Every structure is written in structure tokens, then in C-alpha cells.
Amino acid sequence: MLIFGLLLIIIVLICLNVRIVSQSQAYVIERLGAFKATWGVGINVLIPFVDRIAKKVSLKEQIFDFPPQPVITKDNVTMQIDTVVYFQIVDPKLYAYGIEYPTSAIENLTATTLRNIIGEMELDATLTSRDVINTKMRAVLDEATDPWGIKINRV
């Protein structure tokens, strides 16, 4: 009877610690509080009481629509510009440990970059050069978010 009880406990522990990671996700695993691995697609097993899932990360492209920002052009005209950022997490480890609040950081970075780019242009130029603004913003944001494991696809 004792052997049956131990066998049952072992089976339950194994069943509770088997994880299946789906196609569009990645799990960041910590062993005793330190980074151990990033799990990709498939069946994985946690070591009970030693390993834990620190973060579940979606690898799908994500969209953030930020509220309109007041921006002043070179010829001193104030206008409201809203921003939509499409991004994707490319490195789950950097995303988990790189920055505390990535969406807030992207929003603030987007606002300051937009003000900087529009501040160098006159009103007429801002209305006709949407692609130029988009390209400049994407380049600046993508470079800044690289250490966070994030790739900016479109702005």
C-alpha cells in the first residue's frame, strides 16, 4: 500500500509539471530564481519545487493604439497626432528581463520621437510626408527596443 501511495504521488507530480507550449508562445523558465531556459513549442517538464515559469510570452504581432499627442511643428502650429504601433516579441528572455513596463516605455518613446520628428518639419510637410515620418519613427523605435527583445514592424 505504501508503494502504491508513493507511486501515486510521483505520477501526480509529473502530471502537474508537464507543460505543453503552443505554436505562438514561449515560456521563460527560472531555476531557483535565476534564468534557466526559454521553452519553445512542444512538451516540456518542470522540476518540481526547483523550476518555475517566470513569464508566458506571446510571439504574435501585437498592436497598441496610443491616444493623440499634442505636437508643435517647425512653423509653430500645434496639432494632435495619434499613433498605432505594431510590434512583435523576438527574444522572450530579453522581453522578460529587459524592461519593467514595455508598453508604457514604447508609448513614451513613441511620443517623444514623434514630437522630435514633427518639430523639425513645417505643417505642409507633415501632411504630405507620412511615409517619411513612419520610416524615421520605425527606425528609432526599433533601435531603442532591440535591448528589450522587441521588433517594431510598423508605425
C-alpha positions as CSV (number, residue, x, y, z in Angstrom):
1,M,0.0,0.0,0.0
2,L,2.9,2.4,0.8
3,I,4.4,1.7,-2.7
4,F,1.1,2.5,-4.3
5,G,0.8,5.8,-2.4
6,L,4.4,6.9,-3.4
7,L,3.7,5.9,-7.0
8,L,0.5,7.9,-7.0
9,I,2.3,11.0,-5.6
10,I,5.1,10.7,-8.2
11,I,2.5,10.3,-11.0
12,V,0.6,13.4,-9.8
13,L,3.8,15.5,-9.5
14,I,4.8,14.5,-13.0
15,C,1.3,15.3,-14.4
16,L,1.2,18.7,-12.7
17,N,4.7,19.7,-14.0
18,V,4.3,18.7,-17.7
19,R,3.7,21.7,-19.8
20,I,2.8,21.9,-23.5
21,V,3.9,25.2,-25.2
22,S,1.7,26.1,-28.1
23,Q,2.9,27.4,-31.5
24,S,2.6,31.1,-30.8
25,Q,4.0,31.2,-27.3
26,A,7.3,30.9,-25.4
27,Y,7.9,30.3,-21.7
28,V,10.7,31.9,-19.7
29,I,11.9,29.4,-17.1
30,E,13.7,30.2,-13.9
31,R,15.6,27.7,-11.7
32,L,15.8,28.8,-8.1
33,G,15.1,32.4,-9.1
34,A,17.7,32.7,-12.0
35,F,17.1,32.4,-15.7
36,K,17.4,28.8,-16.9
37,A,15.9,28.5,-20.4
38,T,13.3,29.6,-22.9
39,W,10.9,26.9,-23.9
40,G,9.6,26.8,-27.4
41,V,6.9,24.6,-29.0
42,G,6.4,21.2,-27.6
43,I,6.2,19.2,-24.4
44,N,8.4,20.3,-21.5
45,V,8.8,19.2,-17.9
46,L,9.4,21.4,-14.9
47,I,11.5,20.0,-12.0
48,P,9.1,20.3,-9.0
49,F,9.9,22.9,-6.3
50,V,13.0,24.0,-8.3
51,D,11.8,25.4,-11.7
52,R,9.0,27.8,-12.3
53,I,7.5,29.6,-15.3
54,A,8.6,33.2,-14.9
55,K,6.7,34.6,-17.9
56,K,4.5,33.3,-20.7
57,V,5.2,35.4,-23.8
58,S,3.0,35.7,-26.9
59,L,5.1,35.7,-30.1
60,K,2.2,37.1,-32.2
61,E,2.3,40.6,-33.6
62,Q,0.7,43.0,-31.2
63,I,-1.0,46.3,-31.8
64,F,-1.1,49.4,-29.5
65,D,-3.1,52.4,-30.3
66,F,-1.9,55.3,-28.3
67,P,-4.0,58.4,-27.6
68,P,-3.4,61.6,-29.6
69,Q,-0.3,63.6,-28.7
70,P,-0.1,67.4,-29.0
71,V,2.8,68.1,-31.3
72,I,4.2,71.5,-32.4
73,T,5.6,71.9,-35.9
74,K,8.6,74.0,-37.0
75,D,6.3,76.8,-38.0
76,N,4.7,76.8,-34.5
77,V,1.4,75.1,-35.3
78,T,0.0,72.7,-32.7
79,M,-1.7,69.6,-33.9
80,Q,-2.9,66.3,-32.4
81,I,-1.4,63.1,-33.8
82,D,-2.4,59.6,-32.8
83,T,-0.1,56.7,-33.2
84,V,-0.6,53.0,-33.8
85,V,2.4,50.7,-33.2
86,Y,2.7,47.1,-34.5
87,F,5.4,45.1,-32.8
88,Q,6.5,41.6,-32.1
89,I,8.5,39.9,-29.4
90,V,11.5,38.3,-30.9
91,D,13.5,37.4,-27.8
92,P,11.4,36.2,-24.8
93,K,14.4,36.3,-22.4
94,L,15.2,40.0,-23.2
95,Y,11.5,40.8,-23.0
96,A,11.1,39.2,-19.6
97,Y,14.2,40.8,-18.1
98,G,14.9,43.9,-20.3
99,I,12.3,46.4,-19.0
100,E,9.6,46.5,-16.4
101,Y,6.7,48.0,-18.4
102,P,7.4,47.6,-22.1
103,T,4.1,49.0,-23.4
104,S,4.5,52.2,-21.3
105,A,8.1,52.5,-22.5
106,I,7.0,52.2,-26.1
107,E,4.3,54.7,-25.6
108,N,6.6,57.3,-24.1
109,L,9.3,56.6,-26.6
110,T,6.8,57.0,-29.5
111,A,5.5,60.3,-28.1
112,T,9.0,61.8,-27.7
113,T,10.2,60.5,-31.1
114,L,7.1,61.9,-32.8
115,R,7.5,65.3,-31.2
116,N,11.1,65.4,-32.3
117,I,10.4,64.4,-35.9
118,I,7.4,66.7,-36.4
119,G,9.2,69.5,-34.6
120,E,11.7,69.6,-37.5
121,M,9.0,69.8,-40.2
122,E,6.6,72.5,-41.3
123,L,2.8,71.9,-41.3
124,D,2.6,71.3,-45.1
125,A,5.5,68.8,-45.0
126,T,3.9,66.8,-42.1
127,L,0.7,66.4,-44.1
128,T,2.4,65.2,-47.2
129,S,5.2,63.1,-45.8
130,R,3.5,60.4,-43.8
131,D,5.8,57.6,-45.1
132,V,8.9,59.6,-44.2
133,I,7.6,60.1,-40.7
134,N,6.7,56.4,-40.4
135,T,10.2,55.3,-41.6
136,K,12.0,57.6,-39.3
137,M,9.9,56.6,-36.3
138,R,10.2,52.9,-37.0
139,A,13.9,53.1,-37.3
140,V,14.3,55.0,-34.0
141,L,11.8,52.8,-32.1
142,D,13.2,49.6,-33.5
143,E,16.8,50.5,-32.4
144,A,15.6,51.5,-29.0
145,T,13.5,48.4,-28.4
146,D,16.2,45.9,-29.5
147,P,17.6,45.5,-26.0
148,W,14.1,44.6,-24.8
149,G,13.6,41.8,-27.3
150,I,11.0,43.7,-29.3
151,K,10.9,44.3,-33.1
152,I,8.8,47.3,-34.3
153,N,7.1,46.3,-37.5
154,R,5.0,49.3,-38.4
155,V,4.1,52.7,-37.0
